[in-house]
Amino acid sequence: MKVYLAGYNVDSEVIEDLKKNSPPREDVTPETLSAAYARISRDPRPANELRAIARQEVGRARRSNQNIIFKMGHHSVAEHAVFNFDIIGVSRLAIEEIEKFRLCSYTEKSQRYIKLSEDIVLPEEIKKSGLQDLFFNTVKAQNDLYHNLNQKKHTLLKGWAIEDARYIVSLATEGQLGLTINARNLEFMIRRFASHPLAELGELGLKIYDLVKDVAPSIILFTEANDFDAKTYVDLKEKASGLTGSSSHPDEQSVRLVGFTEDPDTKLISALLHTSTDLSYSLCQQHASRLSLEEKREIVKTAMQKMEFFDSVLREFEHVDLVFELVISATCFAQFKRHRMATLTAQNYNPGLGVTIPPSIQEIGAEKDFMDIIERTDEAFNLLNEKTSRGADYVLTNAHRRRVLLKVNAREFYHISRLREDATAQWDIQNVVRIMSDLAKKVMPLTCLLIGGKDAYPEIYQNIFGCPPKLKPPEY
């Protein structure tokens, strides 16, 4: 066996320094890795030799990449090229769109821990609307209350100040993130942003493309705007309005379980039997359906008994699904969107759904001040919406809500629960996920035997197995 470190991420400024002190060369591109690995399927030579050949023949490597992607349709070779981007000074609204892309890595400036300044993005849509003063005055009022709440809560409720005061700041607030992405997904992002209705995202896509077009031209190919991305949801909205009409009203329930796998516990046990025997799935289903409740419970316990707090449940849990409809704040949505293995689709932000008011705002007697700014924001939104459509979203706050549909398999739901029900989790998403867990336990009690936050894991485990787990979660 031989294993070679083929490459790794290096800061671009280090690369530039190295290039300055070396003869001119063309092989400073991740395309050579894509070309070399693409040849592995048809060339018997060792991979490290194929990489050496690709570095020596960059032009040929690029032609090879284009042929493989265009003629053969094997776009996956572009996944071997990876890029890192600093994305600075983009709005919170734009960050939601950036982080829709699943197979990427993000680390974002946290409004929960970092005190915000007055930095906001002025959207092109607002500039063109003629309502720039309305936008600025509304956002200034929001930011003034943010700083007042920060000061007041810092005095009365230590630790809550930054976390909860942010609920009143706008989605135009500037943020930044680090993005790691492979070339295939980068091309998809550039193409999607080229078709996006928000000018900020169109500009971001162009800036990203300008940075990579000369570095990796053979694997970032399909970047133009297209009707599928630009018009499909517009067409669906028009079609749906003709069939259903529209209405908006605050929802009494913010969390609903609207769908789940039929007979989920039996389905899970059938999948566990299928992996653990040589029987067909239909026979496993027959055996599972004949088991007593206690026999089923013992099988699920066996699948979990050796787990520690950091372990994922077995992959067989992915055969069981849950579908939730949630009405959640922008703050809560910003956290849910990080769970990229779930399926999350969302309606636009809708002031008609009301807002989420942090309990600490009520505790310090600032609810009226908070709601006064919300009412002012809603009025500004309505005026901006007449002139700008989606551009009006920028003036809404982190407290404003949207309705989303979340489909998640049981394995991913364990991950969400472990992270978001933990005592260190932010209170808004903690409350939502706790209700989700209660609903899930009612319809699939065996599948959810160990559901709960990381901090509660030892107690949950003790209740089920009669003894503590070997390891306890660290205390923070």
C-alpha positions as CSV (number, residue, x, y, z in Angstrom):
1,M,0.0,0.0,0.0
2,K,1.1,3.5,-0.8
3,V,-0.6,6.7,0.1
4,Y,0.5,10.2,-1.2
5,L,-0.7,13.6,0.0
6,A,-1.7,14.9,-3.4
7,G,-2.4,18.5,-2.3
8,Y,-4.0,20.7,0.3
9,N,-5.4,24.1,0.7
10,V,-2.8,26.8,0.8
11,D,-3.4,30.5,1.4
12,S,-3.5,32.3,-1.9
13,E,-1.0,34.9,-0.7
14,V,1.5,32.1,0.0
15,I,0.9,30.8,-3.5
16,E,1.6,34.3,-4.9
17,D,4.8,34.6,-2.9
18,L,6.0,31.2,-4.2
19,K,5.2,32.1,-7.8
20,K,7.2,35.3,-7.4
21,N,10.3,33.4,-6.4
22,S,10.0,30.7,-9.1
23,P,10.3,30.6,-12.9
24,P,7.0,31.2,-14.8
25,R,4.8,28.1,-14.7
26,E,1.3,27.1,-15.8
27,D,0.6,24.3,-13.4
28,V,-0.5,26.4,-10.5
29,T,-4.1,25.3,-11.0
30,P,-6.3,22.7,-9.4
31,E,-7.3,21.5,-12.9
32,T,-4.3,19.2,-13.0
33,L,-5.7,17.2,-10.1
34,S,-9.1,16.9,-11.9
35,A,-7.5,15.8,-15.1
36,A,-5.2,13.3,-13.4
37,Y,-8.0,11.7,-11.3
38,A,-10.3,11.6,-14.3
39,R,-7.7,9.4,-16.1
40,I,-7.6,6.9,-13.2
41,S,-10.6,5.1,-14.6
42,R,-8.9,4.3,-17.9
43,D,-5.1,4.6,-17.4
44,P,-3.3,1.8,-15.4
45,R,-0.4,4.0,-14.3
46,P,-0.3,5.0,-10.6
47,A,-2.2,8.2,-9.6
48,N,0.9,10.0,-8.6
49,E,2.4,9.5,-12.1
50,L,-0.8,10.7,-13.7
51,R,-0.6,13.9,-11.6
52,A,3.0,14.5,-12.7
53,I,1.9,14.1,-16.4
54,A,-1.0,16.5,-15.9
55,R,1.3,19.1,-14.3
56,Q,3.7,18.9,-17.3
57,E,0.9,19.2,-19.9
58,V,-1.5,21.7,-18.5
59,G,-3.1,22.6,-21.9
60,R,-3.8,18.9,-22.6
61,A,-5.1,18.5,-19.1
62,R,-7.6,21.3,-19.7
63,R,-8.7,19.9,-23.0
64,S,-9.2,16.5,-21.3
65,N,-11.3,18.1,-18.5
66,Q,-13.5,19.8,-21.1
67,N,-14.0,16.6,-23.1
68,I,-14.8,14.6,-20.1
69,I,-17.4,17.2,-18.9
70,F,-18.9,18.1,-22.3
71,K,-18.8,14.9,-24.2
72,M,-19.0,12.3,-21.5
73,G,-21.0,14.2,-19.0
74,H,-18.7,13.3,-16.1
75,H,-18.9,16.6,-14.2
76,S,-17.8,14.9,-11.0
77,V,-14.1,15.3,-12.0
78,A,-14.5,19.0,-11.1
79,E,-15.2,18.1,-7.5
80,H,-11.4,17.3,-7.1
81,A,-10.7,21.1,-7.4
82,V,-11.4,23.0,-4.2
83,F,-11.5,26.7,-3.6
84,N,-11.6,28.9,-0.5
85,F,-13.2,32.4,-0.5
86,D,-13.4,35.2,2.0
87,I,-16.8,36.8,1.4
88,I,-16.9,40.1,3.2
89,G,-19.6,42.9,3.4
90,V,-22.6,40.9,2.2
91,S,-26.0,41.2,3.7
92,R,-27.6,38.7,6.1
93,L,-30.2,38.1,3.4
94,A,-27.6,37.2,0.8
95,I,-25.8,34.9,3.3
96,E,-29.1,32.9,3.5
97,E,-28.9,32.3,-0.3
98,I,-25.1,31.5,-0.2
99,E,-25.7,28.8,2.4
100,K,-28.4,27.1,0.5
101,F,-25.7,25.1,-1.3
102,R,-25.4,21.8,0.3
103,L,-22.0,20.4,-0.5
104,C,-19.9,23.3,0.8
105,S,-18.4,24.4,4.1
106,Y,-19.2,27.7,5.7
107,T,-18.1,29.6,8.8
108,E,-20.1,32.7,9.3
109,K,-19.8,35.8,11.5
110,S,-22.1,35.2,14.4
111,Q,-24.5,38.0,15.4
112,R,-25.0,35.9,18.6
113,Y,-21.5,36.6,19.9
114,I,-20.2,39.7,18.0
115,K,-21.6,43.1,18.8
116,L,-22.8,44.7,15.6
117,S,-21.9,48.1,14.2
118,E,-23.9,50.3,11.8
119,D,-22.7,48.6,8.7
120,I,-25.5,47.7,6.3
121,V,-25.8,46.9,2.6
122,L,-27.6,49.4,0.5
123,P,-29.4,47.2,-2.1
124,E,-29.5,48.2,-5.7
125,E,-33.3,47.6,-5.6
126,I,-33.6,50.2,-2.9
127,K,-31.5,52.7,-4.8
128,K,-33.8,52.4,-7.8
129,S,-37.0,52.6,-5.8
130,G,-36.6,56.3,-4.8
131,L,-37.2,55.3,-1.2
132,Q,-33.7,55.3,0.0
133,D,-34.4,57.7,2.8
134,L,-37.2,55.5,4.1
135,F,-34.9,52.5,4.1
136,F,-32.1,54.3,5.9
137,N,-34.4,55.9,8.5
138,T,-36.0,52.6,9.3
139,V,-32.8,50.7,9.6
140,K,-31.3,53.5,11.7
141,A,-34.3,53.3,14.1
142,Q,-33.7,49.5,14.3
143,N,-30.0,49.9,15.0
144,D,-30.6,52.6,17.6
145,L,-32.9,50.2,19.5
146,Y,-30.4,47.4,19.1
147,H,-27.7,49.5,20.9
148,N,-30.2,50.7,23.6
149,L,-31.3,47.1,24.3
150,N,-27.7,46.0,24.3
151,Q,-26.9,48.5,27.0
152,K,-30.0,48.0,29.0
153,K,-29.9,44.2,28.9
154,H,-26.2,44.2,29.6
155,T,-26.9,45.9,32.9
156,L,-30.0,43.8,33.8
157,L,-29.5,40.5,32.1
158,K,-25.8,39.6,31.7
159,G,-25.0,37.5,28.7
160,W,-28.4,38.0,26.9
161,A,-27.5,41.5,25.5
162,I,-25.9,40.7,22.1
163,E,-27.8,37.5,21.6
164,D,-31.3,38.9,21.9
165,A,-30.8,42.5,20.9
166,R,-30.0,41.3,17.3
167,Y,-33.6,40.3,16.8
168,I,-34.4,43.9,16.0
169,V,-31.6,44.5,13.3
170,S,-32.3,44.2,9.6
171,L,-31.5,41.5,7.1
172,A,-29.5,44.2,5.3
173,T,-26.9,44.0,8.2
174,E,-23.4,43.3,6.8
175,G,-21.8,39.9,7.6
176,Q,-18.9,37.9,6.4
177,L,-18.1,34.2,6.0
178,G,-15.4,31.8,4.9
179,L,-16.5,29.5,2.1
180,T,-14.9,26.2,1.0
181,I,-16.4,24.8,-2.2
182,N,-15.4,22.4,-5.0
183,A,-15.4,23.6,-8.6
184,R,-18.6,21.7,-9.6
185,N,-20.6,23.3,-6.8
186,L,-18.9,26.6,-7.5
187,E,-20.0,26.6,-11.1
188,F,-23.6,25.8,-9.9
189,M,-23.5,28.7,-7.4
190,I,-22.2,31.2,-10.1
191,R,-24.9,30.0,-12.5
192,R,-27.7,30.2,-9.9
193,F,-26.6,33.7,-8.8
194,A,-26.6,34.9,-12.4
195,S,-30.3,34.1,-12.5
196,H,-31.2,35.4,-9.0
197,P,-33.6,38.3,-8.7
198,L,-31.5,40.1,-6.1
199,A,-28.8,42.3,-7.6
200,E,-26.4,41.7,-4.7
201,L,-26.2,38.0,-5.5
202,G,-25.8,38.7,-9.2
203,E,-22.8,41.0,-8.3
204,L,-21.4,38.4,-5.9
205,G,-21.6,35.7,-8.6
206,L,-19.7,37.9,-11.1
207,K,-17.0,38.7,-8.5
208,I,-16.4,35.0,-7.7
209,Y,-16.3,34.1,-11.4
210,D,-13.8,36.8,-12.2
211,L,-11.5,35.3,-9.5
212,V,-11.6,31.7,-10.8
213,K,-12.2,32.0,-14.6
214,D,-8.4,32.2,-15.4
215,V,-7.4,29.7,-12.6
216,A,-9.6,26.9,-13.7
217,P,-11.3,27.6,-17.1
218,S,-11.7,23.9,-18.0
219,I,-13.9,22.9,-15.1
220,I,-16.0,26.0,-14.5
221,L,-18.0,26.1,-17.7
222,F,-21.8,26.6,-17.4
223,T,-22.1,30.0,-15.7
224,E,-24.7,31.9,-17.7
225,A,-28.2,32.9,-16.4
226,N,-30.9,30.5,-17.6
227,D,-34.6,30.4,-17.7
228,F,-34.9,27.3,-15.4
229,D,-33.3,29.2,-12.5
230,A,-34.7,32.6,-13.3
231,K,-38.3,31.8,-14.2
232,T,-39.5,28.5,-12.8
233,Y,-40.5,29.7,-9.3
234,V,-42.1,32.8,-10.9
235,D,-44.1,30.6,-13.2
236,L,-45.1,28.3,-10.2
237,K,-46.2,31.4,-8.2
238,E,-48.4,32.6,-11.0
239,K,-49.9,29.2,-11.5
240,A,-50.5,28.6,-7.8
241,S,-52.1,32.0,-7.3
242,G,-54.7,31.2,-9.9
243,L,-55.5,28.0,-8.1
244,T,-55.4,28.9,-4.5
245,G,-55.5,32.7,-4.0
246,S,-53.4,34.0,-1.2
247,S,-53.8,34.9,2.5
248,S,-51.4,35.6,5.4
249,H,-52.2,35.3,9.0
250,P,-50.2,34.6,12.2
251,D,-50.1,30.9,12.9
252,E,-51.2,29.7,16.3
253,Q,-48.8,26.7,16.0
254,S,-45.3,27.4,15.0
255,V,-44.4,23.7,14.7
256,R,-46.5,21.0,12.9
257,L,-45.6,17.4,12.0
258,V,-47.3,17.2,8.6
259,G,-45.9,13.9,7.4
260,F,-43.9,10.8,8.4
261,T,-43.0,7.4,7.2
262,E,-45.9,4.9,7.6
263,D,-45.3,2.5,10.6
264,P,-41.9,4.1,11.2
265,D,-40.6,1.9,14.0
266,T,-41.3,-1.3,12.0
267,K,-39.7,0.3,9.0
268,L,-36.5,1.0,11.0
269,I,-36.4,-2.6,12.4
270,S,-37.0,-4.0,8.9
271,A,-34.0,-2.0,7.7
272,L,-31.8,-3.2,10.6
273,L,-32.8,-6.8,9.9
274,H,-32.1,-6.4,6.2
275,T,-28.5,-5.3,7.0
276,S,-28.0,-8.0,9.6
277,T,-29.3,-11.0,7.7
278,D,-29.3,-12.4,4.2
279,L,-33.1,-12.1,3.8
280,S,-35.0,-10.0,1.2
281,Y,-36.5,-6.8,2.4
282,S,-40.0,-8.1,2.0
283,L,-39.2,-11.0,4.4
284,C,-37.6,-8.6,6.8
285,Q,-40.8,-6.6,6.8
286,Q,-42.8,-9.7,7.5
287,H,-40.6,-10.7,10.4
288,A,-40.5,-7.2,11.9
289,S,-44.3,-6.8,11.7
290,R,-44.8,-10.1,13.8
291,L,-42.4,-9.0,16.6
292,S,-43.8,-7.9,19.9
293,L,-43.3,-4.4,21.1
294,E,-40.6,-5.6,23.6
295,E,-38.8,-7.6,20.9
296,K,-38.8,-4.5,18.6
297,R,-37.5,-2.4,21.5
298,E,-34.6,-4.8,22.1
299,I,-33.5,-4.7,18.5
300,V,-33.4,-0.9,18.6
301,K,-31.6,-0.9,21.9
302,T,-29.0,-3.3,20.5
303,A,-28.5,-0.8,17.6
304,M,-27.8,2.0,20.2
305,Q,-26.2,0.4,23.2
306,K,-22.6,1.0,22.3
307,M,-23.1,4.6,21.2
308,E,-21.4,7.6,22.9
309,F,-22.7,11.2,22.8
310,F,-20.6,12.0,19.7
311,D,-21.8,8.9,17.7
312,S,-24.4,9.1,15.0
313,V,-27.1,6.5,15.0
314,L,-26.8,3.8,12.3
315,R,-27.4,4.7,8.7
316,E,-30.5,2.5,8.7
317,F,-32.3,5.3,10.5
318,E,-32.2,7.2,7.2
319,H,-35.0,5.0,5.9
320,V,-37.4,6.8,8.3
321,D,-38.6,10.3,7.5
322,L,-40.3,13.2,9.2
323,V,-41.8,16.3,7.6
324,F,-42.3,19.4,9.6
325,E,-43.9,22.8,8.8
326,L,-42.4,25.5,10.8
327,V,-43.1,29.2,11.2
328,I,-39.8,30.6,12.5
329,S,-37.9,33.8,12.8
330,A,-35.0,34.8,10.6
331,T,-32.7,34.1,13.5
332,C,-34.0,30.6,13.8
333,F,-34.0,30.0,10.1
334,A,-30.3,31.1,9.9
335,Q,-29.5,28.1,12.2
336,F,-31.8,25.5,10.5
337,K,-30.3,26.2,7.1
338,R,-26.9,25.0,8.4
339,H,-28.4,21.4,8.5
340,R,-27.7,20.8,4.8
341,M,-28.5,17.1,4.8
342,A,-32.1,17.9,5.6
343,T,-34.4,19.2,2.9
344,L,-35.4,22.7,3.7
345,T,-37.7,24.8,1.4
346,A,-39.1,28.2,2.4
347,Q,-41.7,30.8,1.5
348,N,-40.6,34.5,1.4
349,Y,-40.5,36.4,4.7
350,N,-44.0,37.5,5.5
351,P,-44.8,40.3,8.1
352,G,-48.3,38.9,8.2
353,L,-46.9,35.9,10.2
354,G,-45.8,38.2,13.0
355,V,-42.5,38.3,14.8
356,T,-40.6,36.3,17.5
357,I,-40.0,38.5,20.6
358,P,-37.1,37.3,22.8
359,P,-38.3,36.6,26.4
360,S,-35.5,38.8,27.7
361,I,-37.0,41.8,25.9
362,Q,-40.2,41.2,27.9
363,E,-38.2,40.7,31.1
364,I,-36.6,44.2,30.9
365,G,-39.9,45.9,29.9
366,A,-38.9,46.7,26.4
367,E,-41.6,44.9,24.5
368,K,-43.5,48.1,23.5
369,D,-40.3,49.7,22.2
370,F,-39.5,46.5,20.3
371,M,-43.0,46.3,18.7
372,D,-43.0,50.0,17.9
373,I,-40.0,49.5,15.7
374,I,-41.5,46.3,14.2
375,E,-44.7,48.3,13.2
376,R,-42.5,51.0,11.7
377,T,-40.6,48.3,9.8
378,D,-43.7,46.6,8.5
379,E,-45.0,50.0,7.2
380,A,-41.6,50.5,5.4
381,F,-41.7,47.0,4.0
382,N,-45.2,47.5,2.5
383,L,-44.1,50.7,0.8
384,L,-40.9,49.2,-0.5
385,N,-42.6,46.1,-1.6
386,E,-44.8,48.1,-4.0
387,K,-41.6,49.4,-5.7
388,T,-39.0,46.7,-5.3
389,S,-40.6,43.3,-4.7
390,R,-37.9,41.0,-3.2
391,G,-35.7,44.1,-2.4
392,A,-38.1,45.0,0.4
393,D,-37.0,41.9,2.4
394,Y,-33.8,43.7,3.3
395,V,-35.6,46.1,5.7
396,L,-37.2,43.2,7.7
397,T,-35.6,42.2,11.0
398,N,-34.2,39.0,12.4
399,A,-37.5,38.7,14.4
400,H,-39.6,38.5,11.3
401,R,-40.9,35.1,10.4
402,R,-41.2,32.8,7.4
403,R,-43.0,29.5,6.8
404,V,-40.7,26.6,5.9
405,L,-41.1,22.9,5.1
406,L,-38.4,20.7,6.6
407,K,-38.0,17.0,5.6
408,V,-35.5,15.1,7.6
409,N,-34.6,11.5,8.1
410,A,-34.4,10.1,11.6
411,R,-30.6,9.9,11.5
412,E,-30.2,13.6,10.7
413,F,-32.9,14.5,13.2
414,Y,-30.8,12.9,15.9
415,H,-28.0,15.2,14.9
416,I,-30.3,18.2,14.9
417,S,-31.7,17.3,18.3
418,R,-28.3,16.5,19.8
419,L,-27.0,19.9,18.8
420,R,-30.0,22.2,19.1
421,E,-31.6,20.8,22.3
422,D,-28.4,21.1,24.1
423,A,-28.2,23.6,27.0
424,T,-25.7,25.7,25.1
425,A,-28.0,26.0,22.0
426,Q,-29.7,29.3,21.2
427,W,-33.0,29.5,22.9
428,D,-35.2,30.1,19.8
429,I,-34.1,27.0,17.9
430,Q,-33.9,25.1,21.1
431,N,-37.6,25.7,21.8
432,V,-38.6,24.8,18.2
433,V,-36.6,21.5,18.1
434,R,-37.8,20.5,21.6
435,I,-41.4,20.6,20.2
436,M,-40.3,18.8,17.1
437,S,-38.8,16.0,19.3
438,D,-42.0,15.7,21.3
439,L,-44.0,15.3,18.2
440,A,-41.6,12.8,16.7
441,K,-41.5,10.6,19.9
442,K,-45.3,10.3,19.7
443,V,-45.3,8.7,16.2
444,M,-42.0,6.8,16.4
445,P,-41.1,6.1,20.0
446,L,-38.6,3.3,19.4
447,T,-36.8,5.2,16.6
448,C,-36.5,8.2,19.0
449,L,-35.3,6.3,22.1
450,L,-32.2,8.4,22.5
451,I,-33.4,11.7,21.1
452,G,-32.4,14.7,23.1
453,G,-29.7,17.3,23.6
454,K,-26.0,16.4,24.1
455,D,-26.1,17.6,27.7
456,A,-29.0,15.3,28.5
457,Y,-27.5,12.2,26.8
458,P,-26.2,10.5,30.0
459,E,-29.6,10.7,31.7
460,I,-31.5,9.5,28.6
461,Y,-29.0,6.6,28.2
462,Q,-29.3,5.7,31.9
463,N,-33.1,5.6,31.7
464,I,-33.0,3.2,28.7
465,F,-30.1,0.9,29.6
466,G,-30.0,1.1,33.4
467,C,-26.4,2.2,33.4
468,P,-24.5,5.4,32.3
469,P,-22.7,5.6,29.0
470,K,-18.9,5.2,29.2
471,L,-18.2,8.9,28.3
472,K,-20.0,12.1,29.3
473,P,-20.3,15.2,27.1
474,P,-17.8,17.9,28.1
475,E,-19.1,20.7,30.2
476,Y,-18.8,24.3,29.0
